[in-house]
Amino acid sequence: MRLLRLAVEKQRWDLAAHTIVLVAARLLNNEEKPHASKRETKKRRPKGQSER
C-alpha cells in the first residue's frame, strides 16, 4: 500500500487507479488477506528430511 500512498501524494491518479485494481484482482483471485504475512503458511520439509 506504500505505492498507493506515494501515487496519491504525487497526484499520479493513473498509477493510483492501477494499484487499486491490482490489489482488488489479487484479493479476488487468490483470496488473500490484505495484511497477511507470507510467513503465516506452514513450511514443508522435503521428503526424507528428518525434524531436528
Protein Blocks (a to p, Z undefined) as FASTA:
>chain_A
ZZmmmmmmnopaklmmmmmmmmmmmmmmnopafkbcfklpccdddehiacZZ
